[in-house]
Amino acid sequence: MRMLTGLAALALLSGCAMMGKADAPVTMRLAPAFAGDGAPVLAGSVTVSPVRAGGALAVQRYAYVDPAKPAEINQAASLFWEEPPPRLIERALVSGLRGRYAVVTGPEAPVAADMRVIAILTHFEEVSAPGVAQARVGFEASVVAGGKVIRTGTYCANGPIAGSTATDRARGFEAAVEGAVGAFVQALAKGAASAPSC
């Protein structure tokens, strides 16, 4: 019996040695920036509601789409976002809107406002094709004023992923967030139609 236990332990140890060490987890941080376009700040107040998302888009693990299976969202084993993507989009919406409106608040300070932005995250994943990798970010947004929905639209953008590192991926997602949120802010401020979906 002792010999069988020893053999089992030896087999387990040799199996671990053959498998090798798992990749260390990497946490990525996004810091999208929204430069003013020189347009005057608009009067009025806007508040951003908590952004919703489902499934793989709601968690911190990095999501990607395999071109061979475009209908499936996969999750990387060792890449993570510092905070869940819906929270990243909330912060980006608040930051982007602050460049155009006098008073902007987020979910952490819910106050009465002239307009309320309600968004649902629909895309936050890496999408690859042969030789090309892109970060795709998209959301649906509705704006409520006076108890009525005054506009609804879909906003989406892609950002190039220039290399295979976590930093390259984060920069690609920053560009995509800036593009999608920037399109929403411009459309709201100018009363324009929503940007075409990716």
C-alpha positions in Angstrom: 0.0 0.0 0.0 2.8 2.4 0.9 4.5 1.6 -2.4 1.3 2.4 -4.3 0.9 5.8 -2.5 4.6 6.6 -3.3 4.1 5.8 -7.0 0.9 7.9 -7.1 2.8 10.9 -5.5 5.7 10.5 -8.0 3.3 10.4 -10.9 1.5 13.6 -9.6 4.9 15.4 -9.2 6.1 14.4 -12.6 2.8 15.5 -14.2 3.1 18.9 -12.6 6.7 19.3 -13.8 5.6 18.4 -17.4 2.7 20.9 -17.3 5.0 23.8 -16.5 4.1 27.0 -14.6 0.9 28.8 -15.4 1.0 32.3 -16.8 1.0 35.0 -14.2 -2.2 37.1 -14.2 -1.9 40.5 -15.9 -4.2 43.3 -14.9 -4.7 46.1 -17.5 -5.8 49.7 -16.8 -7.5 52.0 -19.2 -7.3 55.8 -19.1 -9.2 57.2 -22.1 -8.8 60.9 -22.7 -11.3 63.3 -24.3 -9.8 66.5 -25.6 -12.2 69.4 -26.0 -13.0 70.4 -29.6 -13.2 74.1 -28.8 -17.0 74.1 -28.8 -18.7 76.1 -26.0 -19.8 74.2 -22.9 -23.5 73.7 -23.0 -25.8 74.7 -20.2 -27.7 72.0 -18.4 -26.9 68.9 -16.4 -26.4 65.3 -17.4 -26.2 62.2 -15.1 -25.0 58.8 -16.3 -26.8 55.7 -14.9 -24.9 52.5 -14.1 -24.0 50.8 -17.4 -25.4 47.3 -17.8 -23.9 44.3 -19.6 -24.4 40.6 -19.6 -22.2 37.5 -19.7 -18.6 37.8 -20.6 -18.9 41.6 -21.1 -19.8 42.2 -17.4 -16.7 40.6 -15.8 -13.1 41.7 -15.5 -11.6 38.8 -17.5 -10.4 39.8 -21.0 -12.7 38.8 -23.8 -11.9 37.9 -27.4 -13.6 36.5 -30.5 -12.0 33.6 -32.5 -12.5 34.4 -36.2 -13.3 30.7 -36.7 -16.2 31.0 -34.3 -17.5 34.6 -34.6 -20.7 33.8 -32.6 -18.8 33.0 -29.4 -17.1 35.2 -26.9 -14.1 33.6 -25.2 -12.2 34.7 -22.1 -8.4 34.8 -21.7 -7.0 32.8 -18.8 -4.5 35.3 -17.5 -5.6 38.8 -18.8 -7.9 40.9 -16.7 -9.2 44.5 -16.6 -8.7 46.6 -13.5 -12.4 47.0 -13.3 -15.4 45.5 -15.2 -16.0 46.9 -18.7 -19.4 48.4 -17.8 -17.7 50.5 -15.1 -15.0 51.6 -17.6 -17.7 52.8 -19.9 -19.5 54.7 -17.1 -16.3 56.6 -16.3 -15.6 57.3 -19.9 -19.1 58.6 -20.5 -18.8 61.0 -17.5 -15.4 62.2 -18.6 -16.5 62.7 -22.2 -19.7 64.5 -21.3 -17.8 66.9 -18.9 -16.1 68.4 -21.9 -19.4 69.5 -23.4 -21.9 70.1 -20.5 -21.8 72.4 -17.5 -22.7 69.7 -14.9 -22.1 66.0 -15.3 -22.5 63.3 -12.6 -22.1 59.6 -12.6 -23.7 56.6 -10.8 -21.7 57.3 -7.6 -23.6 60.6 -7.1 -27.1 60.1 -8.5 -28.8 63.5 -8.6 -31.6 65.1 -10.5 -30.5 66.3 -13.9 -31.9 67.7 -17.1 -30.9 64.5 -18.9 -30.1 61.0 -17.9 -28.0 58.6 -20.0 -28.8 54.9 -19.8 -26.4 52.6 -21.6 -26.0 48.9 -22.3 -22.6 47.6 -23.3 -22.9 45.3 -26.3 -19.2 44.9 -27.4 -15.9 44.9 -25.4 -13.7 42.3 -27.0 -10.7 41.7 -29.2 -11.7 40.7 -32.7 -9.1 39.2 -34.9 -8.7 38.5 -38.6 -5.6 37.1 -40.3 -2.8 39.6 -39.6 -5.1 42.1 -38.0 -6.3 42.5 -34.3 -8.7 45.1 -33.2 -10.4 46.1 -30.0 -14.1 46.6 -30.5 -16.2 48.6 -28.1 -19.9 49.3 -28.6 -22.9 50.3 -26.6 -26.6 51.3 -27.0 -27.5 54.5 -25.3 -30.8 56.2 -24.5 -31.2 59.7 -23.2 -34.2 60.5 -21.0 -35.4 64.1 -20.3 -38.6 65.1 -18.6 -39.5 61.5 -18.1 -39.4 60.7 -21.9 -36.8 59.0 -24.1 -35.6 61.8 -26.4 -32.9 59.9 -28.3 -31.7 56.3 -28.7 -28.7 55.2 -30.7 -25.9 52.7 -31.1 -22.2 53.8 -30.8 -19.3 51.6 -31.7 -15.6 52.0 -32.6 -12.6 49.8 -33.3 -9.1 50.4 -32.1 -6.0 48.8 -33.7 -4.0 46.4 -31.5 -0.5 47.0 -32.6 1.2 44.1 -30.9 0.8 41.1 -28.7 1.5 42.6 -25.3 -1.1 43.6 -22.6 0.0 47.2 -23.1 -0.7 47.0 -26.8 -4.2 45.6 -26.1 -4.9 48.3 -23.5 -4.0 51.1 -25.9 -6.2 49.5 -28.6 -9.2 49.5 -26.2 -8.5 53.1 -25.1 -8.7 54.2 -28.7 -12.0 52.2 -29.2 -13.5 53.6 -26.0 -12.5 57.1 -27.0 -14.1 56.6 -30.5 -17.4 55.2 -29.3 -17.9 57.5 -26.4 -16.7 60.5 -28.4 -19.3 59.7 -31.1 -22.1 59.6 -28.5 -21.0 62.9 -26.9 -20.8 64.7 -30.3 -24.2 63.3 -31.4 -25.9 64.3 -28.1 -24.4 67.8 -28.2 -25.2 68.4 -31.8 -28.6 66.6 -31.9 -27.2 64.4 -34.7 -28.1 60.8 -35.5 -26.2 58.0 -34.0 -23.0 56.7 -35.6 -23.3 53.5 -37.7 -22.7 50.3 -35.9 -19.4 48.5 -36.3 
